[in-house]
Amino acid sequence: MAKFRTCEHIRQTDNNRCGSPALRGKHYCYYHERVHKGEAIGADHTCRIFPLLNSEREIKIAATQILHQLHLHHISPEEARLMLYAVRLASNILTQPFDLDGYLNSRN
C-alpha cells in the first residue's frame, strides 16, 4: 500500500489534524494550502476564506487575518474597518447570554 503525506493543518475546533491527502510536495491539502496562503476565492478575488466566528479563539484568528490582509494591501482600510466591526459584533454576541425562552415568548 502506497504511503501518502496528509494535511498538517490543525483544526481550531478540536486541535486535530485535517487528515486529507496533502498536495504533492506540500504540507497541506488543496483547501488548507489556499487558507495558509491567504488566497482569494472566486474569479473576482473579492471573497476571502474567513473562519467561522463561533469561539473566542476563532474571533482572535479572524482579527489577526484582517490585520495581516491590511498589512499586505490585499484589502483597503475601509474593508478592514468593516470586517473588524463585524468581528467585534460577533465577539459581543458570543459573550452575552442568550435567553431563547424569552425570545420565543416575545415573538408570540
Sequence and secondary structure as in RCSB ss.txt:
>XXXX:A:sequence
MAKFRTCEHIRQTDNNRCGSPALRGKHYCYYHERVHKGEAIGADHTCRIFPLLNSEREIKIAATQILHQLHLHHI
SPEEARLMLYAVRLASNILTQPFDLDGYLNSRN
>XXXX:A:secstr
     B   B TTTS B  SB  TTSSS HHHHHHHHT EESTTS EE      SHHHHHHHHHHHHHHHHTTSS
 HHHHHHHHHHHHHHHHHHHS   HHHHHHHH 
